[in-house]
C-alpha cells in the first residue's frame, strides 16, 4: 500500500523547493491557491514559500503538507498536531466523540484523515438509520400517463408514438439534493485516499450509498439547503461535506494536479477557544460572555472587540482582545493600544486586556492618561498547554487576570451576607 509523502511544518516557517520532496510543480499549485484566496495563506520567497498564521493540511499530487500551530519552543510536530485537533474539538470544528471509541488508538497520518474518517463514520451511521427519501420532479418519457403533460416535449418526441407520454411527475426516492451533496464529498474522499488505509472504508460506504445524480456544487447551493426535523441527523455530515467540498480546488495549477486545502485561521481559532473556555468557566454566574460585538465607529466603520465580559449585577464591563502572536517587544504595539483605548471608551469598560499565548507574566493594569473616570489596559500571556493537554483552567486564569474574584450568584450572596 502506497503512502502519501508527508511534510510537517510550523506556522510562519519556510518551505523550500527540494526539501523533503517539495517540488516546483507543488509550489506552482500552492501559489495559484494562494492567489485565488487573496494571498492570505503564505508569502512567496526565493525558491519557496513562507507560511502565515493559517494551519491545517494541503494535499496535492501525492504530497501532503501539514501546517501546525506552535505557542512555545517545546514539543514535537506530532505533539502540536494533537494540540490542534484538541482545539478543533473544543471549538466545535470536530465532534468530541470522534476521538473516543474505536478511534482512540488510531494513528492518523494527517489532519485530512481525521476529517475523512469522521465523515465516513457519519455516513455509515446515516446508512444504518436509513437514508431519507424526498419528493422531486422528473421530466421525461413514461408509458403510463401521470403528472402534468409537457405539450412541447410531447409534440417533439411522441408525434408518431402515441403510446408514450412526455410528462413532469413526482418521484419519491433517495436521489435528492442532500444525498447528491453527500455523495459528491464522498467521491472526493475516494480520490484523495486511494492507496491508503481509508480507501477500503470509503469503498464499503460507497457500495451502500444509493446511486444519485452527479451535480456541480457551489457555496450558494450549499447555503440553500434547509434542515427540517426529519433531516436533523444530516446536520453534522453536511457540515463536514461543506468543509471538504469548499476546500477542493480541481486543476488549480492549470495542469492535472487536484488539490484539497483544509486550512484554519489560527487567530480565529485561538479567539474561539478563549471564548469557549470563558463561557464554560462563567456558566451559571452573574457574568455574560459575548464575542464579536459591533458598534458603529465612523460612517460604515465598526469597532469589534473579540470578547466582552459583563457583570449583570454590577454592570461592570471587561474587554478582551486575543492575539495569536508574540509581541515584538516588552510592550504592545501602538496600534493595539489605540484599539484598546477605543474599546474602553465605546463600551464604557474600566479594564481591557490584550491576551497572547505564552508563559504568564506579572503585568499590571495601567491607566490611560487624562481620563476621568480612568480606563485601564494591560498585556497578559496565557498558558495554552498544561501536562501535554490544552489548559483546562484557561477561563479561570483569564478571569483572575482581570482581578475578578466573586463569580457566581451564590458566592455573591455569601459575600453580601458576610459583609452585613
Backbone torsions as a table, in degrees:
resi	resn	phi	psi	omega
1	UNK	NA	126.2	-177.4
2	UNK	-82.6	131.7	177.8
3	UNK	-103.7	149.8	175.7
4	UNK	-64.2	149.3	169.5
5	UNK	-79.8	121.5	-174.8
6	UNK	-113.6	130.3	174.0
7	UNK	-115.8	128.8	176.9
8	UNK	-111.1	128.2	177.6
9	UNK	-134.5	159.6	173.9
10	UNK	-94.8	158.2	175.0
11	UNK	-57.2	146.8	179.6
12	UNK	69.9	6.4	174.7
13	UNK	-87.4	164.7	176.8
14	UNK	-100.2	149.8	173.5
15	UNK	-131.4	118.3	-175.2
16	UNK	-102.7	150.5	175.9
17	UNK	-60.4	132.8	-178.7
18	UNK	98.7	-13.7	-179.9
19	UNK	-85.3	120.1	173.1
20	UNK	54.6	34.1	176.6
21	UNK	90.2	4.9	178.1
22	UNK	-78.4	115.8	-173.3
23	UNK	-110.4	171.7	-178.3
24	UNK	-60.6	-38.9	-179.3
25	UNK	-64.8	-33.6	176.8
26	UNK	-67.6	-42.4	-179.5
27	UNK	-64.7	-40.6	179.0
28	UNK	-61.5	-40.1	177.5
29	UNK	-65.0	-42.0	-179.8
30	UNK	-67.6	-37.8	178.6
31	UNK	-63.8	-38.9	177.8
32	UNK	-66.9	-43.3	176.2
33	UNK	-57.3	-44.9	-179.7
34	UNK	-62.8	-39.1	-178.4
35	UNK	-65.9	-45.3	-177.8
36	UNK	-72.9	-11.2	178.2
37	UNK	-111.0	27.1	172.4
38	UNK	73.3	25.1	176.0
39	UNK	57.9	35.3	-174.4
40	UNK	-96.1	-15.6	-171.7
41	UNK	-85.8	-37.8	-179.5
42	UNK	-161.9	171.5	177.1
43	UNK	-111.3	130.5	173.0
44	UNK	-67.3	134.3	175.3
45	UNK	-126.8	176.4	-178.6
46	UNK	-59.4	120.8	174.4
47	UNK	62.1	26.8	179.8
48	UNK	175.2	-161.2	-179.9
49	UNK	-136.4	156.0	174.5
50	UNK	-121.9	119.7	-175.7
51	UNK	-72.6	155.2	177.6
52	UNK	-103.5	-140.2	-174.3
53	UNK	-95.6	18.6	175.3
54	UNK	-94.9	135.0	179.9
55	UNK	-122.4	159.8	-179.2
56	UNK	141.9	-138.7	-174.4
57	UNK	-149.0	142.2	175.7
58	UNK	-126.2	128.1	177.7
59	UNK	-119.7	124.9	-179.3
60	UNK	-151.0	126.5	171.8
61	UNK	48.7	54.5	175.8
62	UNK	78.6	3.3	179.8
63	UNK	-120.6	135.5	178.2
64	UNK	-119.2	122.4	179.9
65	UNK	-110.7	115.7	175.9
66	UNK	-97.7	125.7	177.6
67	UNK	-109.2	118.9	-169.9
68	UNK	-114.3	148.9	175.9
69	UNK	-77.8	163.1	175.4
70	UNK	-155.2	119.4	-177.3
71	UNK	-99.1	-16.6	177.8
72	UNK	-149.2	-175.4	-173.2
73	UNK	-80.5	-18.8	-174.7
74	UNK	-88.1	168.1	173.5
75	UNK	94.2	139.9	177.6
76	UNK	-80.8	174.4	179.1
77	UNK	-68.3	-39.4	175.7
78	UNK	-62.3	-37.0	178.1
79	UNK	-61.6	-45.8	-178.3
80	UNK	-72.9	-26.5	173.2
81	UNK	-64.8	-41.2	176.4
82	UNK	-61.8	-39.8	178.0
83	UNK	-64.5	-40.6	178.5
84	UNK	-62.2	-43.3	179.5
85	UNK	-63.8	-40.8	176.7
86	UNK	-60.6	-41.5	-178.9
87	UNK	-67.4	-38.8	178.1
88	UNK	-63.2	-38.3	177.9
89	UNK	-67.5	-44.4	-179.3
90	UNK	-61.4	-36.3	-178.3
91	UNK	-86.2	2.8	177.6
92	UNK	82.8	9.1	177.2
93	UNK	-80.3	-17.5	173.6
94	UNK	-135.8	143.3	177.3
95	UNK	-67.4	133.2	178.9
96	UNK	-55.9	-37.6	-176.8
97	UNK	-72.5	-7.7	179.2
98	UNK	-68.2	-13.0	178.5
99	UNK	-96.4	-2.7	-175.8
100	UNK	-103.1	-173.5	175.3
101	UNK	59.2	-130.9	-174.9
102	UNK	-68.9	-18.2	-175.1
103	UNK	-86.7	-8.6	-168.5
104	UNK	-64.1	-32.1	-179.4
105	UNK	-102.9	8.0	-178.4
106	UNK	-72.1	132.4	177.6
107	UNK	-95.9	100.8	177.8
108	UNK	-80.5	139.6	178.7
109	UNK	-85.9	-27.2	178.1
110	UNK	-157.8	170.2	-175.3
111	UNK	-65.3	-32.3	177.6
112	UNK	-58.4	-40.4	-179.5
113	UNK	-62.6	-33.2	177.5
114	UNK	-60.5	-49.2	-179.1
115	UNK	-69.8	-40.4	178.9
116	UNK	-61.3	-46.5	-179.4
117	UNK	-62.8	-43.0	179.0
118	UNK	-62.8	-42.0	-179.4
119	UNK	-64.7	-44.0	178.7
120	UNK	-63.3	-38.9	178.1
121	UNK	-64.4	-40.9	178.6
122	UNK	-64.8	-38.6	177.5
123	UNK	-66.8	-38.3	176.5
124	UNK	-59.8	-41.0	178.2
125	UNK	-62.1	-44.6	-180.0
126	UNK	-62.3	-41.5	-180.0
127	UNK	-63.9	-40.5	178.4
128	UNK	-65.9	-38.8	178.9
129	UNK	-69.1	-27.4	-175.8
130	UNK	105.7	115.6	-177.8
131	UNK	-69.5	141.1	-173.9
132	UNK	-78.7	138.9	173.0
133	UNK	-96.5	151.8	176.3
134	UNK	-140.7	158.5	175.7
135	UNK	-79.8	142.3	173.7
136	UNK	-146.6	155.4	178.7
137	UNK	-89.6	138.6	176.2
138	UNK	-132.3	131.9	179.2
139	UNK	-110.0	128.0	179.9
140	UNK	170.7	-170.2	-176.9
141	UNK	-81.6	135.6	171.8
142	UNK	-135.5	154.8	-179.7
143	UNK	-90.6	-21.8	175.5
144	UNK	-118.5	130.5	-174.2
145	UNK	-64.4	130.6	173.4
146	UNK	-157.0	151.6	179.7
147	UNK	79.9	-143.7	-176.1
148	UNK	-110.9	129.5	178.8
149	UNK	-69.7	130.2	173.0
150	UNK	-98.0	98.1	-169.2
151	UNK	-65.5	-38.7	179.4
152	UNK	-62.0	-44.6	178.4
153	UNK	-67.7	-36.5	179.4
154	UNK	-63.5	-43.5	179.4
155	UNK	-67.5	-40.3	-177.2
156	UNK	-69.4	-39.5	-172.4
157	UNK	-101.7	-28.0	-168.3
158	UNK	-124.4	30.6	-179.2
159	UNK	-60.9	-35.3	178.8
160	UNK	-111.5	1.5	178.6
161	UNK	-114.8	80.2	-175.3
162	UNK	-74.4	-10.3	178.1
163	UNK	-82.8	-5.6	179.7
164	UNK	-110.8	159.0	-179.8
165	UNK	-134.2	134.7	177.0
166	UNK	-103.5	106.4	-171.4
167	UNK	-132.3	166.6	166.2
168	UNK	-111.9	121.3	-175.6
169	UNK	-140.4	163.0	-178.1
170	UNK	-90.2	141.5	175.3
171	UNK	-125.7	138.8	179.4
172	UNK	-110.2	99.0	-177.9
173	UNK	-151.6	-167.7	-175.8
174	UNK	-97.0	0.8	-179.2
175	UNK	-89.4	74.9	178.9
176	UNK	-127.9	176.9	-169.6
177	UNK	-56.7	-44.6	-175.5
178	UNK	-62.7	-45.3	178.4
179	UNK	-68.1	-32.2	177.4
180	UNK	-64.9	-39.7	177.2
181	UNK	-66.5	-47.1	179.9
182	UNK	-60.6	-40.2	-178.7
183	UNK	-70.3	-33.1	177.5
184	UNK	-62.8	-44.7	177.6
185	UNK	-66.5	-36.3	177.7
186	UNK	-62.3	-39.8	178.0
187	UNK	-63.5	-37.4	177.1
188	UNK	-64.2	-40.0	178.3
189	UNK	-61.6	-38.0	176.5
190	UNK	-60.7	-38.8	179.5
191	UNK	-67.2	-39.7	-171.7
192	UNK	-94.4	-2.9	178.0
193	UNK	-113.3	4.0	-178.8
194	UNK	-57.8	127.5	-179.6
195	UNK	87.8	4.1	179.3
196	UNK	-113.7	172.3	-179.6
197	UNK	-64.9	-21.6	-179.0
198	UNK	-78.4	-17.0	-174.4
199	UNK	-64.7	-37.3	178.6
200	UNK	-63.2	-41.4	178.7
201	UNK	-65.5	-39.7	176.7
202	UNK	-59.6	-44.5	-178.3
203	UNK	-62.1	-39.9	179.6
204	UNK	-64.6	-42.7	179.9
205	UNK	-67.9	-43.8	-179.3
206	UNK	-62.6	-34.6	179.6
207	UNK	-65.3	-34.7	-178.0
208	UNK	-91.7	-5.3	-179.0
209	UNK	-87.2	140.0	-177.3
210	UNK	-67.1	155.9	177.3
211	UNK	-75.9	124.2	-178.1
212	UNK	-131.4	168.0	-179.3
213	UNK	-70.3	139.6	176.6
214	UNK	-83.5	122.4	-176.5
215	UNK	-122.8	161.1	172.7
216	UNK	-89.6	125.9	-175.1
217	UNK	-104.1	129.9	176.3
218	UNK	-124.9	166.9	179.4
219	UNK	-62.3	-39.1	180.0
220	UNK	-66.0	-35.7	176.9
221	UNK	-65.1	-42.6	178.6
222	UNK	-64.7	-36.2	178.8
223	UNK	-67.2	-25.0	-176.6
224	UNK	-78.3	-11.7	-177.6
225	UNK	-74.2	128.9	177.4
226	UNK	-114.6	145.2	-177.8
227	UNK	-110.3	123.1	173.7
228	UNK	-103.2	-176.6	-176.7
229	UNK	-59.5	-36.3	-178.3
230	UNK	-67.2	-25.1	-173.5
231	UNK	-104.2	10.0	-178.1
232	UNK	-54.4	-40.6	178.0
233	UNK	-61.8	-15.1	-179.3
234	UNK	-85.6	-8.5	-171.7
235	UNK	-58.1	-54.0	-175.8
236	UNK	-70.8	-43.3	174.7
237	UNK	-56.3	-36.4	178.7
238	UNK	-69.2	-34.4	176.6
239	UNK	-62.3	-44.7	-179.6
240	UNK	-69.1	-40.4	178.4
241	UNK	-59.5	-41.4	178.6
242	UNK	-61.6	-44.8	-179.9
243	UNK	-60.4	-43.3	-178.8
244	UNK	-68.9	-46.9	-175.2
245	UNK	-67.0	-39.3	-179.3
246	UNK	-79.4	-10.5	176.6
247	UNK	-91.9	-5.8	-174.3
248	UNK	-87.8	132.4	179.8
249	UNK	-129.1	89.0	-178.9
250	UNK	-73.2	136.6	174.7
251	UNK	52.8	38.2	-173.4
252	UNK	-70.7	-23.7	-178.0
253	UNK	-93.5	3.0	-178.4
254	UNK	87.6	-6.2	177.7
255	UNK	-108.0	-143.1	-178.4
256	UNK	-104.0	3.0	-178.1
257	UNK	-73.4	126.0	175.4
258	UNK	-102.5	137.7	-171.3
259	UNK	-125.2	141.7	171.7
260	UNK	-126.4	118.8	-176.8
261	UNK	-121.2	107.7	179.8
262	UNK	-106.8	95.2	-171.5
263	UNK	-123.8	143.1	-178.5
264	UNK	-124.1	136.9	175.8
265	UNK	-72.8	113.3	-174.8
266	UNK	-66.6	-28.4	175.6
267	UNK	-63.3	-43.9	179.3
268	UNK	-69.0	-39.8	-178.6
269	UNK	-65.1	-41.3	177.3
270	UNK	-63.8	-42.5	177.4
271	UNK	-62.1	-44.9	179.1
272	UNK	-62.8	-41.1	-178.6
273	UNK	-65.0	-44.6	177.8
274	UNK	-60.8	-42.7	180.0
275	UNK	-61.8	-44.9	179.5
276	UNK	-62.1	-44.9	-177.2
277	UNK	-68.4	-35.9	176.6
278	UNK	-66.5	-44.4	179.4
279	UNK	-63.4	-37.4	179.4
280	UNK	-64.7	-43.8	-177.6
281	UNK	-71.7	-37.7	-175.5
282	UNK	-91.4	4.2	179.8
283	UNK	-60.5	131.9	179.9
284	UNK	81.6	6.0	179.7
285	UNK	-101.4	-176.6	177.7
286	UNK	-85.1	10.6	-179.4
287	UNK	-107.2	141.2	172.2
288	UNK	-113.1	148.3	-178.9
289	UNK	-126.1	122.8	177.9
290	UNK	-126.4	152.3	-180.0
291	UNK	-117.4	143.6	173.8
292	UNK	57.1	45.7	171.6
293	UNK	-68.0	144.0	-179.2
294	UNK	-116.0	141.3	170.1
295	UNK	-140.7	136.6	-177.9
296	UNK	-64.8	132.9	-176.6
297	UNK	-106.8	-53.9	-179.7
298	UNK	-156.5	119.2	-179.6
299	UNK	55.5	-117.8	-179.2
300	UNK	-96.1	11.6	179.9
301	UNK	-93.1	143.3	-176.6
302	UNK	-126.3	151.8	166.9
303	UNK	-97.1	140.3	-173.5
304	UNK	-149.4	86.7	177.4
305	UNK	-69.3	156.8	-178.1
306	UNK	-68.4	-46.4	-175.5
307	UNK	-138.4	135.6	174.4
308	UNK	-123.1	124.7	179.1
309	UNK	-111.4	127.9	-179.0
310	UNK	-124.2	142.7	171.3
311	UNK	-97.7	114.8	-176.8
312	UNK	-68.2	-21.1	-178.4
313	UNK	-85.5	-49.6	-175.1
314	UNK	-97.6	-8.8	-178.3
315	UNK	66.8	16.7	175.0
316	UNK	-68.1	146.7	178.7
317	UNK	-127.7	134.8	176.6
318	UNK	-125.1	136.0	-179.1
319	UNK	-109.2	135.4	178.6
320	UNK	-130.1	128.9	175.8
321	UNK	-121.1	122.7	-176.2
322	UNK	-92.7	143.3	179.3
323	UNK	-135.4	113.5	176.4
324	UNK	-87.2	69.5	179.1
325	UNK	-166.3	168.3	173.0
326	UNK	-104.8	134.1	179.4
327	UNK	-63.0	148.5	-176.2
328	UNK	-70.5	-14.5	179.8
329	UNK	-145.8	-169.6	-179.8
330	UNK	-74.5	-6.6	-179.1
331	UNK	-122.9	153.7	175.3
332	UNK	-68.7	159.0	-179.6
333	UNK	-69.7	156.3	-179.7
334	UNK	-63.2	-35.2	178.9
335	UNK	-61.7	-45.5	179.9
336	UNK	-64.9	-39.7	-179.6
337	UNK	-65.8	-40.6	176.9
338	UNK	-63.9	-38.6	178.5
339	UNK	-62.5	-44.5	-179.8
340	UNK	-67.0	-35.0	177.2
341	UNK	-62.4	-43.1	179.5
342	UNK	-65.4	-40.6	177.2
343	UNK	-59.9	-46.0	179.4
344	UNK	-57.3	-44.8	-177.6
345	UNK	-67.9	-46.9	-173.8
346	UNK	-75.1	-27.9	179.5
347	UNK	-101.7	1.7	-178.7
348	UNK	51.0	46.9	-179.3
349	UNK	-96.4	142.1	177.7
350	UNK	-80.5	-33.6	-175.2
351	UNK	-130.8	138.8	173.9
352	UNK	-133.2	147.6	-174.6
353	UNK	-138.5	136.9	171.7
354	UNK	-96.8	121.2	-173.9
355	UNK	-109.9	120.7	179.1
356	UNK	-114.5	156.0	172.6
357	UNK	-78.1	141.9	179.1
358	UNK	148.2	179.6	178.9
359	UNK	-70.3	134.6	-178.8
360	UNK	-57.6	144.8	177.8
361	UNK	-131.2	160.7	-173.9
362	UNK	-89.9	70.9	175.3
363	UNK	-92.0	148.4	178.1
364	UNK	-115.7	154.4	175.1
365	UNK	-67.9	135.9	177.8
366	UNK	-123.0	139.8	-177.7
367	UNK	-79.3	145.1	166.8
368	UNK	-71.5	137.8	-172.9
369	UNK	-72.6	158.2	175.6
370	UNK	57.5	40.8	-179.7
371	UNK	-122.9	134.9	174.3
372	UNK	-141.8	114.4	-3.2
373	UNK	-70.5	158.9	-175.3
374	UNK	-73.0	144.1	171.4
375	UNK	-109.9	141.6	-174.4
376	UNK	-120.7	154.7	179.1
377	UNK	-147.8	150.6	172.8
378	UNK	-156.4	161.3	170.5
379	UNK	-89.7	149.0	175.3
380	UNK	-146.2	145.6	178.5
381	UNK	-114.3	137.2	-176.3
382	UNK	-115.8	136.9	176.1
383	UNK	-74.4	116.1	-178.4
384	UNK	-78.8	-41.6	-173.5
385	UNK	-122.6	132.6	173.1
386	UNK	-132.5	130.1	179.1
387	UNK	54.2	42.4	176.7
388	UNK	64.3	20.5	175.2
389	UNK	-134.6	162.7	174.4
390	UNK	-60.5	143.1	-176.2
391	UNK	-66.1	108.2	-178.8
392	UNK	-73.2	-18.4	-179.3
393	UNK	-96.4	15.0	-174.9
394	UNK	-58.6	-45.8	-179.3
395	UNK	-59.4	-45.0	179.5
396	UNK	-63.0	-40.9	-178.4
397	UNK	-66.8	-37.3	179.3
398	UNK	-67.7	-45.3	179.2
399	UNK	-61.0	-41.7	178.5
400	UNK	-63.0	-36.0	179.5
401	UNK	-65.3	-25.4	175.4
402	UNK	-78.9	-9.2	-179.3
403	UNK	85.3	17.8	179.9
404	UNK	-89.1	128.5	-178.9
405	UNK	-118.4	-29.3	-178.0
406	UNK	-102.2	116.0	-170.3
407	UNK	-111.6	-54.4	-171.5
408	UNK	-88.4	158.3	174.8
409	UNK	-55.8	-41.2	-178.1
410	UNK	-61.7	-46.3	-179.0
411	UNK	-67.9	-32.7	177.6
412	UNK	-67.5	-38.3	177.2
413	UNK	-63.6	-44.0	178.6
414	UNK	-61.2	-40.3	179.5
415	UNK	-63.2	-42.9	179.4
416	UNK	-64.5	-40.5	180.0
417	UNK	-63.7	-39.2	-178.6
418	UNK	-70.6	-22.3	-178.7
419	UNK	-86.1	-10.6	-178.5
420	UNK	-74.0	NA	NA
